[in-house]
Each structure stands twice: as C-alpha cells, then as structure tokens.
Amino acid sequence: MTLRDLSYLLAVAEFRNFSQAAEHCAISQPTLSTQIKKLEDYLGVELFLRDKNNVAVTDTCRQILPIARRILDDVGSIRQIAAHTSARHRNQLSLGAFPSLASYVLPEYVFRLKQHYPELKLQLVEEKTHTLIALLIDKKLDAALLALPVEHEALEYRLLFEDPFTLAVAADHSLAALDEVDLNLAAGENLLLLDEGHCLRDQALKLCDPARFVEHDFRASSLETLRFMVKNGVGVTLMPSVAIQPEDKDIRYIDIRQRPSRSIALVWLKAHPRGATLETMAKLLAYKPLP
C-alpha cells in the first residue's frame, strides 16, 4: 500500500466516478481501476460497490477514509517543513491582503520587512478575505493581513493595528463643515459600498443600518472608485483611515462619533513550520502605517 494508492482511494470516494477520479489524478481510468482493485486485494476487503451508473463507498471504506486523509495531510506537512527549511525556500514568503487594505499598507510593510530581512523574496497576493483564508488552509499562502474576527480553528493571528473609519463626503456636501458626525444624523444619505464579497462592505453594513441609509445601486470594485464617486457628489462612504488622502481637497474625511474601526491582524496556519518567524514579523509590523 502506497501514498499514491491512498490518494486514488480518496479521489474515487470524492467523485464517486472512476472516470472523473482518474482525470483528477491525471491517469487513465483503467490504470485507476486496476490500482484500486490491487488495494482491495491487498487489504482483503471491498472498498467500493460498483455498477454501471454508480460507485458507492462501503462501510469499511468509510472507516478508512479519515485515516487516509490524515496520513496524506501529515505527509504534506512533512514536505512543507522540508521545503521551508531548504536553501531554496528559506528566504521566500508569500503574503496576502484583501483589496481595501493591500495597496495602502503593503508598500510600507514590504519596505520594513526588506530592511530587516534583506534576502527575503516576497510573493504578494491580493484577494478577497474568503479566498485568502482558503489559501492559508490549503498551505498555498504563508500569511495574510486580515480584518478580525477570523474564525477558523486551524489559524492563529497577532493583532497589528486598529484602523478607524471616517465618513467620506464631497467637499461641498452639507456635512462637510463638521469636524465630527454621528452616524444616526447622517441617515438618509446615499451610501456607496464595495461589491459583494468585500469584507469592507460587510463591515459598513454592520455600522450603517440599511433601513436608515439609502444603499446606492452602484457597486464598486475598489476604494479608489468609491473615492471618485464621492468626489462627484454621488453619495457618501465609510473610508478606513489608512486610505485617507489628506491632500485631496475635493473630499472631506469626517471623524465618526461612534468611533468605528476594523482590527487588522497577521494570520497564519497554527502548524506553520516557520511560526516563530511569523511571530517576529508580526511584532515588526505591529504599528499603523501612515496614510
């Protein structure tokens, strides 16, 4: 019995179809069928019930599957440890961030990391939060900058900074003269939000009761698009402080009385082989970048 046999076993159990499982494993269907039959002969049990239109998992196979997954996961961890300690990978690190944060903090963070780790080769990944979490779990990403809470038992994090929200309005807006605004008093304004899937959209909707604000039909893919729409008087939006551009005279960024903010953390897999290094990096990055 080999690791390859276990991977074939898991593929057939997942797809319940030998042709699809063979395609997933990049082998021919007859080869896959032969290997599964050899595994059954070796174990002396039937693993799958086959007929023309269906492949069913036997009770014995159902008991074996979680063990097989655990074995392959452990092998993957061994390979990851070896890869991260090899000379080729020792100075490589992949770091992710979500779009409404990435372009505002990564330039400064990369500069700071390079100062302390001059040989470090960084691979930067900008994706939405759910994609970054999936990449961390799948061990395809070393660490990510995410907004808390991040609720996954396989992940750990270190808080870096609090990022307060301001209310962004056009310079000639009726609220522009205020130094501070109560969100309740701003109710009824056209609220501009990012598109579905952006965590900043969810955070804004938690702070701004949709029943009191008028959610504009427009959906932006970036904060810069929202900024342009605000400039042109289409509506107002919540702007994180890292994205404020003080020199922009066409927009007023007003403090919010309720003091809403998002907590930004460095997140990585608990079993990451370079956990100690990521801890050190988190301490290095634990400050708020200047807008």
C-alpha angles and dihedrals in degrees: 000000000000137000087252089057089054092050090051090049092053092047094054091045091051099046098031084211126093095209094052092043091051091051090050091051092045094237134108121274094240090052091051092048091050093050093049090049090050090051091051091049091049093051094038092228138099112249101180135029108220133198133154096276105023145045115201129191115237122227090251092052090048089059092047097049099075090048091050091050091050092050093051091045090052091049089051090052091050090052091047092052091049092047094050093049096045117102091245095057103029093093098038124097132171115211126185135196135176119253100254089056108028103077093043101050108019097075092056094039093050090050091051093047091048090053091057098032105034093172094050116121109205125202109198122206124190113195140135117279098258091052093050091051091050090051091051092050091047090051091241093119128046100207141345139203105234139167115247140277098061105172110193123117093217093059134075130189146190121216113242106179147326115253111202121210123232129193110248115208135164115271091247095046118124090244095049094095092061123098091200133019134198110224089222090060090050092057115126094041122127103262115210116205141179120256125277114289097037111117090215089063091055091047092051093050090052090054099039112053104229088213090063102036125060107239107216117229090232116100119196127206094206143024089244090062090049089050091053092049092050091050089055094052097249093131146302131280143187110256122194112232094241088064097050115121104201092188092061104103094184093069133054118209107205125196113241118230093219089058097222117186144162124237113229118205140174107241130194142157114283091227094048109141091223096047092131091054091049089051089055091047091051090055089049092052097040098117135080115263115230116253 
